[in-house]
């Protein structure tokens, strides 16, 4: 259903006139903008489940769990050691028939899964999970390679996930991780995963996905190891991009949260360090706008001296950049109206349903959302897995 969004041109008051005119011309910005409501609801939705069931490990806030539900696959159980994450999943009605465990996987009795599978009369079973990815994160490459532990990092739980696969022997499974797991420093881990998969008589595709190609209003690259007992014939089906549907505009997903009833004290930049600089940056740009490189008459910063996402501002007519799990105070994406994003906005950008409830304080919720697989992306990967079972 189409709606109207009233664009706040007052937020452009400090932007260079030439840059302001360019943005308005390039995106044909008017006072009233046609928008389409894109965010869906889930907790009251009736799902027609298939004969495939799922067990979720390292569940976090439930991104892959929601992807499973959207794919018509009932989630029998979720597990995570983070209390807030498990409480997030527990308080959503869509998972009321699932069993939830808040524990370290190394302390969990895997025999419980046999009981759960038997009780649910499972015909086909898939395993879903994104083992902690901090050991392989790009952020790690800001420290010296000698200090990168990678495979030996105690946060590397991939071996624990593989152990569950070996014991339960599902019909198929997905391992999700950050794109930088493919970095040369981590390639030994990738080889071990793939050797394990083939040794245990699974077929495999390793698929690098960008969330924007599957209808998520956010650029986010992730690697998926998709494996089944049968020969894999099909890859995930992209829906957005060249010769497909246009990429999602972030404004269609977050416009409804501009209402002041969603105000959060943490969003304000008033009287803060870079308030004035943020207001000078056009939508879709970062601190480079205020450098000599971008021909600013009075440069404030030097290009390439800060993180690229410093003072990075959303363009309402394009997808968002990746939502971080633990952003610094001036790390983007920031709202085009010169403020930090609100919690329901970052959840929407990650494609969580509008009625999905999160548990914890703001810092905890941001971390949960930033670490999650976008549910719509998860659905596409699980659809592919099921098609290959």
C-alpha positions as CSV (number, residue, x, y, z in Angstrom):
1,X,0.0,0.0,0.0
2,X,1.4,3.4,-1.1
3,X,1.8,6.2,1.5
4,X,3.3,9.7,1.5
5,X,6.4,10.7,3.3
6,X,7.0,14.3,4.1
7,X,10.7,15.1,3.5
8,X,12.4,17.3,6.1
9,X,14.5,19.7,4.0
10,X,15.5,21.6,7.2
11,X,18.0,18.8,7.9
12,X,19.8,20.0,4.8
13,X,20.4,23.5,6.0
14,X,24.2,23.1,6.6
15,X,25.0,21.0,3.5
16,X,26.9,22.7,0.7
17,X,24.4,24.1,-1.8
18,X,26.1,22.3,-4.7
19,X,25.8,18.9,-2.9
20,X,22.3,19.6,-1.8
21,X,21.2,20.4,-5.3
22,X,22.9,17.3,-6.7
23,X,21.2,15.0,-4.2
24,X,17.8,16.5,-4.9
25,X,18.3,16.2,-8.7
26,X,19.8,12.7,-8.7
27,X,17.0,11.2,-6.6
28,X,14.2,13.6,-7.7
29,X,13.5,14.5,-4.1
30,X,10.2,16.4,-3.5
31,X,8.4,17.6,-0.4
32,X,6.1,14.6,-0.6
33,X,7.6,11.2,-1.5
34,X,5.7,8.1,-2.4
35,X,6.6,5.1,-0.2
36,X,5.6,1.5,0.0
37,X,5.3,-0.2,3.4
38,X,7.6,-3.2,3.3
39,X,8.1,-4.4,6.8
40,X,6.0,-7.4,7.7
41,X,4.6,-8.9,11.0
42,X,5.1,-12.5,12.2
43,X,3.8,-13.2,15.7
44,X,0.2,-13.5,14.7
45,X,0.9,-15.1,11.3
46,X,-0.3,-18.7,10.7
47,X,2.4,-20.8,9.1
48,X,1.8,-23.9,7.1
49,X,4.8,-26.0,8.2
50,X,6.3,-28.7,5.9
51,X,7.5,-32.1,7.1
52,X,11.0,-30.6,7.5
53,X,12.0,-29.5,11.0
54,X,14.9,-27.5,12.2
55,X,17.2,-27.3,15.2
56,X,19.0,-23.9,15.7
57,X,22.4,-23.5,17.4
58,X,24.2,-20.2,18.2
59,X,20.7,-18.8,17.6
60,X,21.3,-15.2,18.7
61,X,18.2,-13.1,18.3
62,X,16.7,-15.7,16.0
63,X,17.5,-14.4,12.5
64,X,18.0,-17.9,11.0
65,X,15.1,-19.2,13.2
66,X,12.8,-16.6,11.6
67,X,14.2,-17.5,8.2
68,X,13.2,-21.1,8.9
69,X,9.7,-20.1,9.8
70,X,9.4,-18.0,6.7
71,X,10.5,-21.0,4.7
72,X,7.8,-23.1,6.3
73,X,10.1,-25.1,8.5
74,X,9.2,-25.5,12.2
75,X,12.0,-24.7,14.6
76,X,12.1,-27.4,17.3
77,X,14.8,-25.9,19.4
78,X,17.1,-22.9,19.8
79,X,20.3,-22.6,21.8
80,X,22.6,-19.7,22.7
81,X,24.7,-18.9,25.8
82,X,23.5,-15.2,25.8
83,X,20.6,-14.8,28.1
84,X,19.2,-11.7,26.4
85,X,19.2,-13.5,23.0
86,X,17.3,-16.5,24.3
87,X,14.9,-14.3,26.1
88,X,14.3,-12.4,22.9
89,X,13.3,-15.7,21.1
90,X,11.3,-16.9,24.1
91,X,9.0,-13.9,24.2
92,X,7.9,-14.1,20.5
93,X,4.8,-16.2,20.0
94,X,6.0,-17.6,16.7
95,X,8.4,-19.7,18.8
96,X,6.0,-20.7,21.6
97,X,6.1,-24.4,20.6
98,X,9.9,-24.5,20.4
99,X,12.3,-25.5,23.3
100,X,14.9,-23.0,24.2
101,X,18.2,-23.6,25.9
102,X,20.4,-20.9,27.4
103,X,23.8,-22.6,27.8
104,X,27.2,-23.0,26.3
105,X,27.0,-25.7,23.7
106,X,30.0,-27.4,25.2
107,X,28.0,-28.0,28.4
108,X,24.8,-29.1,26.6
109,X,23.7,-32.8,26.7
110,X,23.1,-33.6,23.0
111,X,20.9,-36.5,23.9
112,X,18.1,-34.0,24.5
113,X,17.9,-33.4,20.8
114,X,17.0,-37.1,20.2
115,X,14.1,-36.7,22.7
116,X,12.9,-33.5,20.9
117,X,13.1,-35.1,17.5
118,X,11.2,-38.2,18.6
119,X,8.5,-36.2,20.4
120,X,7.9,-34.1,17.2
121,X,7.9,-37.2,14.9
122,X,10.4,-35.5,12.7
123,X,10.6,-36.8,9.1
124,X,13.4,-34.7,7.9
125,X,15.8,-32.6,10.0
126,X,18.0,-29.6,9.2
127,X,20.5,-27.9,11.4
128,X,21.0,-24.1,11.3
129,X,23.6,-22.0,12.9
130,X,26.2,-19.3,12.7
131,X,29.1,-20.2,15.1
132,X,30.7,-17.1,16.6
133,X,32.5,-15.2,13.9
134,X,34.7,-12.8,15.9
135,X,37.9,-14.8,15.2
136,X,37.3,-14.2,11.5
137,X,35.9,-10.7,11.5
138,X,37.6,-8.0,9.4
139,X,37.9,-5.9,12.6
140,X,40.5,-8.4,13.7
141,X,42.8,-7.3,10.8
142,X,43.4,-4.0,12.6
143,X,45.6,-5.9,15.0
144,X,48.8,-7.6,14.0
145,X,48.5,-11.0,12.3
146,X,50.7,-12.5,15.0
147,X,47.9,-11.7,17.5
148,X,45.1,-13.2,15.4
149,X,44.3,-16.6,16.8
150,X,41.8,-17.7,14.1
151,X,41.3,-21.4,14.4
152,X,42.8,-21.4,17.9
153,X,40.6,-18.5,19.2
154,X,38.5,-19.8,22.1
155,X,35.5,-18.0,20.5
156,X,35.8,-20.3,17.4
157,X,32.9,-22.7,17.9
158,X,32.9,-24.2,14.5
159,X,34.3,-27.5,15.8
160,X,31.5,-27.7,18.3
161,X,28.9,-27.2,15.5
162,X,30.5,-29.9,13.4
163,X,30.4,-32.3,16.4
164,X,26.7,-31.8,16.7
165,X,26.3,-32.6,13.0
166,X,28.4,-35.8,13.4
167,X,26.2,-37.0,16.3
168,X,22.8,-36.0,15.1
169,X,23.3,-36.7,11.4
170,X,20.7,-34.3,10.0
171,X,19.4,-34.5,6.4
172,X,21.1,-31.2,5.7
173,X,22.5,-28.1,7.5
174,X,23.7,-24.6,7.1
175,X,26.8,-23.0,8.6
176,X,26.8,-19.2,8.3
177,X,29.8,-16.9,8.9
178,X,31.3,-13.6,7.9
179,X,32.8,-13.1,4.5
180,X,36.3,-12.7,5.9
181,X,36.3,-16.3,6.9
182,X,37.6,-16.7,3.3
183,X,40.6,-14.5,4.0
184,X,43.9,-16.4,3.4
185,X,44.6,-16.3,7.1
186,X,41.5,-18.4,7.7
187,X,41.5,-20.7,4.7
188,X,42.7,-23.6,6.9
189,X,39.4,-23.4,8.8
190,X,37.4,-23.4,5.5
191,X,39.3,-26.5,4.3
192,X,38.6,-28.3,7.6
193,X,34.9,-27.5,7.3
194,X,34.7,-28.8,3.8
195,X,36.8,-31.9,4.5
196,X,34.5,-32.7,7.4
197,X,31.4,-32.3,5.2
198,X,32.6,-34.6,2.5
199,X,34.1,-37.1,4.9
200,X,30.7,-37.4,6.5
201,X,28.9,-38.1,3.2
202,X,27.3,-34.7,2.7
203,X,27.4,-32.7,-0.6
204,X,28.2,-29.0,-0.3
205,X,28.0,-25.6,-1.9
206,X,29.8,-22.6,-0.4
207,X,27.8,-19.6,-1.3
208,X,28.7,-15.9,-0.7
209,X,25.6,-13.9,-0.5
210,X,24.9,-10.2,-0.3
211,X,21.6,-9.5,1.5
212,X,20.6,-6.8,-1.0
213,X,20.2,-9.4,-3.7
214,X,17.5,-11.2,-1.7
215,X,15.3,-8.3,-0.8
216,X,16.9,-7.0,2.4
217,X,17.3,-3.2,2.5
218,X,20.9,-3.5,3.6
219,X,24.3,-4.4,2.0
220,X,25.6,-7.3,4.1
221,X,27.8,-10.1,2.8
222,X,27.8,-13.5,4.5
223,X,29.2,-16.9,3.6
224,X,26.9,-20.0,3.8
225,X,28.0,-23.6,3.8
226,X,24.9,-25.4,2.5
227,X,25.1,-29.2,2.8
228,X,22.8,-32.2,2.3
229,X,22.9,-36.0,2.1
230,X,21.9,-35.8,-1.5
231,X,23.7,-34.2,-4.5
232,X,23.1,-30.5,-4.5
233,X,21.6,-29.3,-7.8
234,X,20.2,-25.9,-6.9
235,X,21.7,-22.6,-5.7
236,X,19.9,-19.8,-3.8
237,X,17.7,-17.8,-6.1
238,X,18.4,-14.1,-6.1
239,X,15.4,-11.8,-6.4
240,X,16.9,-8.3,-6.6
241,X,19.6,-6.7,-8.8
242,X,20.3,-6.3,-12.5
243,X,17.5,-7.6,-14.6
244,X,15.5,-8.5,-11.4
245,X,13.6,-6.4,-8.9
246,X,15.3,-3.1,-8.0
247,X,17.2,-3.0,-4.7
248,X,15.1,-2.1,-1.7
249,X,15.0,1.5,-0.6
250,X,15.6,1.9,3.1
251,X,13.0,4.6,3.4
252,X,10.2,2.0,2.6
253,X,11.3,0.0,5.7
254,X,11.8,2.7,8.3
255,X,9.7,5.7,7.5
256,X,7.1,4.7,10.1
257,X,9.6,5.2,12.9
258,X,10.1,8.9,12.4
259,X,7.2,9.5,14.8
260,X,8.4,11.0,18.1
261,X,6.8,8.2,20.0
262,X,9.8,6.2,19.0
263,X,12.3,8.8,20.3
264,X,15.3,7.4,22.1
265,X,17.6,9.6,24.2
266,X,20.6,7.8,22.7
267,X,19.8,9.0,19.2
268,X,20.4,12.7,19.9
269,X,23.7,14.4,18.7
270,X,22.8,17.8,20.1
271,X,25.9,19.5,21.7
272,X,28.0,16.4,20.9
273,X,31.5,16.4,19.4
274,X,30.6,16.1,15.7
275,X,27.1,17.5,15.6
276,X,28.0,20.3,13.3
277,X,30.1,18.1,11.0
278,X,27.3,15.5,10.7
279,X,24.8,18.2,9.6
280,X,27.1,19.2,6.7
281,X,27.2,15.7,5.2
282,X,24.6,14.9,2.4
283,X,22.6,11.6,2.6
284,X,24.7,8.7,1.3
285,X,28.0,10.3,2.1
286,X,30.6,10.0,4.9
287,X,33.3,12.2,6.4
288,X,35.1,12.4,3.0
289,X,32.6,15.1,2.2
290,X,34.5,17.4,4.6
291,X,38.0,16.7,3.2
292,X,40.2,18.3,0.6
293,X,39.8,15.1,-1.5
294,X,36.1,16.0,-2.0
295,X,37.0,19.7,-2.7
296,X,35.6,21.1,0.5
297,X,36.6,24.8,0.8
298,X,37.3,24.4,4.5
299,X,38.4,20.8,5.1
300,X,37.9,19.4,8.6
301,X,39.3,15.9,8.1
302,X,41.9,14.1,6.0
303,X,40.7,11.4,3.7
304,X,41.5,7.8,4.7
305,X,42.5,8.7,8.2
306,X,39.4,7.3,9.8
307,X,37.1,4.3,9.5
308,X,35.1,4.6,6.2
309,X,31.9,4.4,8.2
310,X,32.7,7.5,10.3
311,X,29.8,10.0,10.0
312,X,28.3,7.7,7.3
313,X,24.8,8.9,6.6
314,X,21.9,6.8,5.0
315,X,20.6,7.6,1.6
316,X,16.8,7.1,2.0
317,X,16.5,5.9,-1.6
318,X,19.2,3.2,-1.5
319,X,19.8,0.2,0.6
320,X,21.6,0.8,4.0
321,X,25.2,-0.2,4.6
322,X,25.9,-3.0,7.1
323,X,24.4,-2.5,10.5
324,X,27.3,-3.0,13.0
325,X,26.9,-5.0,16.3
326,X,29.0,-2.7,18.4
327,X,29.2,0.8,16.8
328,X,31.2,3.7,18.1
329,X,29.2,6.9,18.8
330,X,29.9,8.4,15.3
331,X,29.9,5.2,13.3
332,X,27.2,4.9,10.7
333,X,24.9,4.3,9.2
334,X,23.3,7.4,10.7
335,X,19.9,8.8,9.8
336,X,19.6,11.4,7.0
337,X,17.9,13.6,9.6
338,X,21.1,14.0,11.5
339,X,20.6,11.5,14.4
340,X,21.5,8.0,15.3
341,X,19.2,5.2,14.2
342,X,16.5,4.0,16.6
343,X,16.3,0.4,17.6
344,X,13.2,-0.4,15.5
345,X,14.9,1.2,12.6
346,X,18.0,-1.0,12.8
347,X,15.7,-4.1,13.3
348,X,13.7,-3.1,10.2
349,X,16.9,-2.6,8.1
350,X,17.9,-6.1,9.2
351,X,14.5,-7.3,7.9
352,X,13.1,-8.3,11.3
353,X,9.3,-8.2,11.5
354,X,7.7,-5.1,13.0
355,X,6.1,-7.0,15.8
356,X,9.2,-9.0,16.8
357,X,10.1,-8.3,20.4
358,X,13.7,-7.9,21.6
359,X,14.9,-8.3,25.2
360,X,17.6,-6.4,26.9
361,X,19.0,-2.8,27.1
362,X,19.8,-0.8,24.0
363,X,23.4,-1.9,23.8
364,X,22.4,-5.6,24.1
365,X,19.6,-5.3,21.4
366,X,21.9,-3.5,19.0
367,X,24.4,-6.3,19.4
368,X,21.8,-9.0,18.9
369,X,20.5,-7.3,15.7
370,X,23.9,-6.6,14.3
371,X,25.1,-10.2,14.8
372,X,21.9,-11.7,13.3
373,X,21.4,-13.1,9.8
374,X,18.7,-11.0,8.2
375,X,15.6,-13.2,8.3
376,X,14.7,-12.7,4.7
377,X,18.3,-13.7,3.7
378,X,18.0,-16.7,6.0
379,X,14.8,-17.7,4.3
380,X,16.5,-17.7,0.9
381,X,19.3,-19.9,2.1
382,X,16.9,-22.3,3.9
383,X,14.7,-22.5,0.8
384,X,17.7,-23.6,-1.2
385,X,18.7,-26.2,1.4
386,X,15.2,-27.7,1.5
387,X,15.0,-27.8,-2.3
388,X,18.1,-29.9,-2.2
389,X,17.1,-32.4,0.5
